[in-house]
Structures are given as C-alpha cells and as structure tokens.
Amino acid sequence: LRRALARVADAAARATAVETRAESIASGPGLRSGRQHRTATSSALGVEPIAWAGSARSTFSSAMKATRRIPSGTPGASYASSGAAASAVSARRLGGFAVSGVRSEGTARGLPGQERASAWAMAHTRGYAKEAVKTMKVYKPTSPGQRGRITTARDGLWKGKPFKALTKGLTKSGGRNNRGRITVFHRGGGHKRKYRMVDFQRLVRGVTGTVRRIEYDPNRTTRIALVDFENASENKPAYVLATDGMSAGDVVRAGDEDVDIRPGNAMPLGSMPAGTLIHNIELLPGQGGRLVRAAGATATLVKKGEDGYATVKLPSGEQRLVLLKCYATVGVLSNKAHQNRVLGKAGAKRWLGIRPTTRGVAMNPIDHPHGGGEGRTSGGRPSCTPWGVQTKGHRTRNNKRTDAFRVARRPSGKKKK
C-alpha cells in the first residue's frame, strides 16, 4: 500500500509541469466560466474534457468514476482504466479533465517532450499496468493469488538453458543434517534447481573478458553473467556476479595491475581508491568472495591503512578490517528492485522451498515459551524463539575470534538509517 501511494504521489508531483503549462494556456482573456476553462485547457493538452467535473474540488472517487465514462472511441481510451488513479489526481489538480485521455502513444499536442512523458507516466501509474517501472512487473488480478503480485522484470535475461559445463545437480536437505535431524525449521519442497558454479575467486586474471549474456540464477537473488575470455583454448567461460547495468558485450577484467576502476572489474583492495563501491569481498586472499553478494548490495571502501588492512563499510553499517591483498569487485550488484517484490500468495513461498511457520502462541507450553493458556493469549512475554532467546533487538553475535577486526558495530534502533 505504501508503494502504491508513493507511486500515485510521484505521479501527482510530476503533474505540476503539465498543470503550469495548462494554466498558462487556458488563462487567457474571455475564459469566464469553469466549463470554458476546462474546454480550452483540454484542447491545449489534446485530451477529452469530462463534462461532470464542475471544478477542481471534485473528489477522488468521482474522478475514478468519470474516468470510466470516457467513450470507447476516445483516443487513448484503452488507458482510461489503467490510469484511473493517476487520472483522479490530475482531474483534481488540473480542473477536472483526465490525463488518461491522452493519445495511445502517450503524446499530447502542443506539449514539450518532458511534459508528454509526465502525462504518459500519470496514465500508467495504476496497478493494472503490466509494468509499473522498467525493473518491476505488476500482474493483472486474474485470480486472488495474482492480485497484488509484483516481481522483478526479466526481459533482458537469457531465455535458454544455463551453460551446461558450469552446472551440476543440486540435492535438497529439507533442513536436515547428516544424522537426519531437522536443524533448520521451515525448509522443504520447492522447485527443482541446477546449481550454477559461479567464479567468486575471479581465477582468470590479466585477461580481458566479454559478457556473452545475463542469466537468471535460482540459487541467489542477483543475476549472473556468462563471460568469454581471450585465448578461449586456455581460458574457459565462467559465471560471475552481474553488476547493475551490465549487459551483453560489456568488457570485464581481473588482475593485480592494469585494471580500470569500472563496474565488474576485480582487483585487490590495495589497488582501489578510497570511496569505491565494491562487492564480492574476500576475507582471506585466494578464498573467494564471501561478503556482499546479494541483489543490490554494495559496500564502501572507507580507507586504506599502513598496517596492511583496509576499512570496509558493509551494507549493515558495520565497519570491518579486511586485508589489502583480498580481492573485491567494483560496482553495485544487479537486480536492485528485488526488495520491492510482492509474492502475492502462500504458494509462491512453497516454490522457494520455504514451509509454513507455526506461531508460538498456537503451541503447547512444552513446545514454546508462548504456548498454553486459556483461550487466545498474547504469549505473556516479549517475543522469543522456542529456546527463549529474544527476537526483537537482542544481539546474538558471539565470535570473539573476529571481534578484533570490527572497527564499528552496526547501528541499531533509532540510530539505524
């Protein structure tokens, strides 16, 4: 709901340019009544006026109803329902005419390109549009499960099978260890997958590589790129994590020397200037990237010390010391819009291999600290795990071996931004 309101508010803000243009055109001499004002304004913008709208004081719901009354023969009427929400905002702001009446190609006569784009954006703010923005895909509510479902767009991804030489079978554990006992709750099922062997170490160094294609990887949230290297007889293709904006034909390189500070290139931290955005960070030289590998994630190289360590600010806000010899990749990881997706139904969770979660208050006292009681209860204590560990705000980190490498703890509570 917050995202939908934000989109409507953004469309209303972008309507300011159209409003200014419309008022400057329609405020000439001889425009006595509101009807004449609306007629002149709609004529200037190339849209159909709405006869019912008496003034800009019309309510949001009235604008929604009036938008549906636009005749089917009106240019751009196919956008009338999809742009109802934005049209209601524009009808209230611009004196009662619908921007969704703009011609189907999203243009309005007599308007500069930026204002035409604003009118087009307002007409497509409604959730029924196939794509809210380029990075997201909004589904039509053809069923209760589809209503509200939003996923990341996959238009530019490879539609074929993965590179066979870099794939292998993946067995599921169901959350069980080598003794067959469940050690991780709520795991099981899910779609069958093949594991893509990603080169986190960037083993091919000193050789220029060209991105062949960008692929979807079901085993991680970011995208992966298939890279072909020079001297194909010696250097075989490899999968690497795709950076934001990477596409087929881009050139990437890894090495200790002669490597540009460019997204997708990998090099030791000692070869990067302070302030560089990085990901896929090693903790030990030659180990392969361990930190910052999720969709849209990035860390910042804060400074380089003379003691052989660099200070890196992680996405959580924690600052940590990492050896200058450790490799990292420049840039922000792809699929930044992953955090905005809405699964839409419980079955989508099952496709991911995540099973349902039983609330503690629905259990017996022997199964959970929140269990038991007469009738429905709230648990009677702050939220905790089945083993009594608090779940809201309680810090559980306990690794004294690596405490010396932490420069600053991650912020918590109101300090976190």
C-alpha positions in Angstrom: 0.0 0.0 0.0 2.8 2.4 0.8 4.5 1.7 -2.5 1.2 2.3 -4.4 0.6 5.6 -2.5 4.2 6.6 -3.3 3.7 6.0 -7.0 0.5 8.0 -7.0 2.2 10.8 -5.1 5.0 10.8 -7.6 2.6 11.0 -10.5 0.9 13.9 -8.8 4.2 15.7 -8.4 5.1 15.2 -12.0 1.7 16.6 -12.9 2.9 20.0 -11.7 4.7 20.7 -15.0 1.5 19.8 -17.0 -0.6 22.0 -14.7 1.6 25.0 -15.1 1.5 24.6 -18.9 -2.2 24.1 -18.9 -3.0 27.1 -16.7 -0.7 29.4 -18.8 -2.6 28.4 -22.0 -6.1 28.4 -20.6 -5.9 31.6 -18.5 -6.3 34.0 -21.4 -9.0 36.6 -21.8 -12.6 35.6 -22.4 -12.5 32.4 -20.3 -15.3 33.4 -17.9 -16.7 30.1 -16.7 -15.1 26.9 -15.4 -16.5 25.0 -18.4 -14.7 27.3 -20.8 -11.5 27.0 -18.8 -11.7 23.2 -18.9 -12.5 23.1 -22.6 -9.6 25.4 -23.5 -7.2 23.5 -21.3 -8.2 20.1 -22.6 -7.9 21.3 -26.1 -4.4 22.6 -25.4 -3.4 19.3 -24.0 -5.1 17.2 -26.6 -7.4 15.3 -24.2 -11.1 14.9 -23.8 -12.8 17.1 -21.1 -15.1 15.4 -18.6 -18.5 17.1 -18.5 -19.3 16.1 -15.0 -16.4 17.9 -13.3 -17.6 21.3 -12.0 -14.3 22.4 -10.5 -11.0 21.2 -9.2 -12.8 20.4 -5.9 -14.1 17.1 -7.3 -13.4 14.1 -5.1 -11.0 11.3 -5.8 -13.8 8.7 -6.2 -15.8 11.0 -8.6 -12.7 11.3 -10.7 -12.4 7.5 -10.8 -16.0 7.1 -11.9 -15.7 9.8 -14.5 -12.6 8.2 -16.0 -14.6 5.1 -16.7 -17.1 7.2 -18.6 -14.7 8.2 -21.4 -16.2 6.9 -24.6 -14.5 3.9 -26.2 -13.8 5.8 -29.3 -11.8 8.5 -27.5 -8.1 8.5 -28.4 -6.3 6.7 -25.6 -9.4 5.2 -24.1 -7.6 1.9 -23.6 -5.5 3.7 -20.9 -8.6 5.0 -19.1 -8.9 2.1 -16.7 -5.2 1.5 -16.3 -4.6 5.2 -15.4 -7.7 5.7 -13.2 -5.8 6.6 -10.1 -3.4 9.0 -11.7 -6.3 10.5 -13.7 -8.2 11.1 -10.5 -5.2 13.1 -9.1 -4.8 15.0 -12.3 -8.6 15.7 -12.5 -8.4 17.2 -9.0 -5.3 19.2 -9.8 -6.0 20.3 -13.4 -9.6 21.4 -13.1 -11.4 18.2 -13.8 -10.0 16.7 -17.0 -8.5 13.2 -17.4 -4.9 12.8 -18.4 -5.7 9.2 -19.3 -7.4 10.5 -22.4 -4.0 11.2 -23.9 -3.5 9.5 -27.2 -2.3 5.9 -27.1 1.3 6.6 -28.0 1.5 8.8 -24.9 1.7 12.2 -26.6 -0.2 15.4 -26.1 -0.5 18.0 -28.8 1.5 21.2 -28.1 3.4 19.9 -25.1 7.2 19.6 -24.7 8.7 16.1 -24.5 9.1 16.2 -20.7 5.5 17.2 -20.1 4.4 14.5 -22.6 6.4 12.0 -20.6 4.8 13.2 -17.4 1.3 12.8 -18.8 2.2 9.3 -20.0 3.6 8.4 -16.6 0.5 9.5 -14.8 -1.7 7.5 -17.2 0.3 4.4 -16.3 0.5 4.7 -12.5 -2.4 2.4 -11.9 -1.5 -1.1 -10.7 -3.2 -2.7 -13.7 -0.4 -1.7 -15.9 1.9 -4.5 -17.0 4.9 -2.8 -15.7 5.0 -0.1 -13.0 8.6 0.7 -13.9 11.2 -0.9 -16.1 12.6 -3.0 -13.2 9.2 -4.4 -11.9 6.4 -6.4 -13.3 2.9 -5.9 -11.9 0.4 -8.7 -12.7 -3.2 -8.3 -13.6 -5.6 -9.5 -10.9 -6.9 -12.5 -12.9 -7.1 -14.5 -9.6 -6.7 -13.8 -5.9 -3.2 -15.0 -6.0 -2.3 -12.7 -8.9 -3.8 -9.7 -7.2 -1.0 -7.6 -5.8 1.7 -9.8 -7.1 4.8 -7.9 -8.1 8.1 -9.4 -9.4 11.3 -8.1 -10.9 11.3 -7.9 -14.7 13.3 -10.5 -16.6 13.0 -9.0 -20.1 16.7 -8.7 -20.8 17.7 -12.1 -19.4 18.7 -15.2 -21.4 15.7 -17.3 -22.1 17.5 -20.6 -22.8 19.1 -23.2 -20.5 22.3 -22.4 -18.5 25.8 -23.2 -19.7 25.9 -27.0 -19.2 29.7 -27.2 -18.4 29.2 -24.8 -15.4 26.1 -26.6 -13.9 25.6 -29.5 -11.7 22.8 -31.3 -9.8 21.6 -29.9 -6.5 20.2 -32.1 -3.8 17.8 -30.8 -1.2 18.4 -31.3 2.5 15.0 -30.4 3.8 16.7 -28.6 6.7 18.2 -31.9 8.0 21.8 -32.6 9.0 23.9 -35.7 8.3 22.1 -37.5 11.1 18.7 -36.9 9.5 17.5 -34.5 12.2 15.9 -31.2 11.5 18.3 -28.4 12.3 16.7 -25.6 10.3 13.0 -25.2 10.5 10.6 -24.4 7.6 12.7 -26.0 4.9 11.4 -28.5 2.3 9.9 -28.8 -1.2 10.4 -26.1 -3.7 11.2 -26.2 -7.4 14.0 -28.4 -8.7 17.2 -26.5 -9.4 20.5 -26.8 -11.1 23.5 -25.2 -9.4 25.5 -22.7 -11.4 29.1 -22.7 -10.5 30.0 -19.0 -10.0 33.6 -17.9 -10.1 33.8 -15.9 -6.8 37.6 -16.0 -6.9 37.9 -14.5 -10.4 40.5 -17.1 -11.3 41.1 -15.8 -14.8 43.4 -12.8 -14.2 45.2 -10.5 -16.5 42.9 -11.4 -19.4 40.0 -9.4 -20.8 36.6 -11.0 -20.8 33.5 -10.2 -22.7 30.0 -10.7 -21.3 28.1 -13.2 -23.5 24.7 -12.9 -21.7 23.0 -12.1 -18.4 21.2 -15.0 -16.8 18.7 -15.7 -14.0 20.1 -17.8 -11.1 17.5 -19.6 -8.9 20.2 -20.1 -6.2 20.7 -16.4 -5.5 18.9 -13.1 -5.7 21.3 -11.2 -8.0 21.8 -12.0 -11.7 24.9 -13.8 -13.1 26.8 -13.1 -16.3 28.4 -15.6 -18.6 31.9 -14.3 -19.6 34.0 -15.4 -22.5 37.8 -14.7 -22.2 40.6 -14.2 -24.7 42.6 -17.3 -25.6 39.5 -19.5 -25.5 41.6 -22.6 -25.8 43.3 -21.8 -22.4 40.6 -19.8 -20.6 37.2 -21.4 -20.5 33.9 -19.4 -20.0 33.0 -18.6 -16.4 30.0 -17.3 -14.5 30.5 -14.1 -12.5 28.1 -12.0 -10.4 26.5 -9.3 -12.7 26.7 -5.7 -11.7 23.9 -3.2 -12.0 23.6 -2.1 -15.6 25.8 -4.9 -17.0 24.7 -6.2 -20.4 25.9 -8.4 -23.2 29.1 -7.1 -24.9 30.5 -5.4 -21.8 34.2 -5.9 -21.1 35.4 -7.1 -17.6 38.9 -7.8 -16.3 40.5 -9.1 -13.1 44.1 -8.7 -12.0 46.6 -7.1 -9.7 47.7 -4.4 -12.2 46.4 -2.5 -15.2 42.8 -2.9 -14.2 40.5 0.1 -14.5 38.1 1.2 -11.7 35.0 0.1 -13.5 31.9 -1.9 -12.5 32.6 -5.6 -13.0 36.4 -5.4 -12.7 38.1 -7.2 -9.8 41.3 -6.3 -8.1 42.9 -6.2 -4.6 41.6 -3.6 -2.2 45.0 -2.1 -2.1 44.6 -1.1 -5.8 41.3 0.8 -5.3 41.0 4.4 -4.2 39.0 5.2 -1.0 35.3 5.7 -1.5 35.0 2.9 -4.2 31.7 0.9 -4.1 32.6 -2.8 -4.0 31.0 -6.3 -3.6 32.1 -9.9 -3.5 34.8 -9.2 -0.9 37.3 -11.9 0.2 38.1 -12.4 3.9 41.3 -14.3 3.1 43.4 -13.9 0.0 42.5 -16.5 -2.6 39.5 -17.7 -0.7 36.9 -16.2 -3.0 34.3 -13.6 -2.2 32.3 -14.1 1.0 30.8 -10.8 1.8 28.2 -8.6 -0.1 26.8 -11.0 -2.7 23.0 -10.4 -2.6 20.9 -8.4 -5.0 21.5 -4.7 -5.0 24.1 -4.9 -2.2 27.3 -2.9 -2.1 30.0 -2.0 0.4 32.2 1.1 0.6 36.0 1.1 0.9 36.4 3.7 3.6 40.2 4.0 3.9 43.4 2.1 3.5 45.8 1.7 6.4 49.5 1.4 6.6 49.2 -1.8 8.6 48.1 -3.8 5.6 44.3 -3.6 6.3 41.5 -1.7 4.7 38.4 -0.4 6.4 35.2 -1.5 4.6 31.7 -0.3 5.5 29.3 -3.2 5.0 25.6 -2.9 3.9 24.5 -3.4 7.6 26.5 -0.3 8.6 29.2 -2.3 10.4 32.8 -1.3 9.6 35.3 -4.1 9.3 39.0 -4.6 8.7 39.9 -6.6 5.5 43.4 -7.4 4.2 44.6 -5.1 1.4 45.6 -8.3 -0.5 42.0 -9.5 -0.6 40.1 -9.2 -3.9 36.8 -7.4 -4.4 34.7 -6.4 -7.4 33.9 -2.8 -8.3 30.2 -1.7 -8.5 26.7 -2.4 -7.2 25.2 -5.8 -7.7 22.3 -6.2 -10.2 18.5 -6.7 -9.5 18.3 -3.8 -7.0 14.5 -3.9 -7.2 14.4 -7.4 -5.6 13.5 -5.8 -2.2 10.3 -4.4 -3.7 8.8 -7.7 -4.9 5.5 -9.0 -3.5 5.0 -12.8 -3.7 1.2 -12.4 -3.7 0.3 -15.8 -2.3 1.5 -18.6 0.1 2.2 -20.9 -2.8 4.9 -18.7 -4.1 6.8 -19.3 -0.8 6.4 -23.0 -1.3 8.0 -22.7 -4.7 11.1 -21.3 -3.0 11.3 -24.2 -0.7 10.0 -22.4 2.4 7.4 -24.2 4.5 4.8 -22.7 6.8 5.6 -21.2 10.2 3.5 -22.1 13.2 3.0 -19.3 15.7 4.3 -19.9 19.2 1.0 -18.8 20.8 -0.7 -21.7 18.9 1.5 -24.3 20.6 1.5 -26.1 23.9 3.7 -24.9 26.8 6.1 -27.8 26.2 6.8 -26.7 22.6 7.2 -22.9 23.0 7.5 -20.3 25.8 4.5 -18.5 24.3 2.3 -21.7 24.3 -0.6 -22.7 26.5 -3.1 -20.5 28.4 -6.8 -20.4 28.4 -8.3 -19.1 25.2 -6.4 -16.8 23.0 -3.4 -15.2 24.6 -0.6 -12.9 23.5 2.2 -15.1 24.9 2.6 -13.2 28.1 6.2 -12.2 27.5 8.4 -10.4 24.8 8.7 -12.3 21.6 11.3 -15.1 21.7 12.4 -18.2 20.0 11.4 -21.8 21.1 14.6 -21.7 23.2 13.8 -18.4 25.0 16.1 -16.1 23.0 14.5 -12.7 22.4 13.8 -11.9 18.8 13.4 -8.2 18.8 16.6 -6.1 19.2 18.6 -8.7 21.2 22.1 -9.1 19.8 23.2 -12.7 19.4 26.7 -12.3 17.8 29.3 -14.3 19.7 32.6 -14.7 17.9 35.4 -13.3 19.9 37.9 -14.5 17.4 36.9 -11.9 14.9 36.0 -9.1 17.3 39.4 -7.5 16.7 38.5 -6.9 13.0 35.4 -4.9 13.8 36.0 -1.2 13.7 32.4 -0.2 14.4 29.3 -2.2 15.2 26.3 -1.9 13.0 23.8 0.7 14.2 20.6 -0.4 15.9 17.3 1.0 16.9 16.7 4.7 16.1 20.3 5.2 15.1 19.9 2.9 12.1 19.3 4.6 8.8 
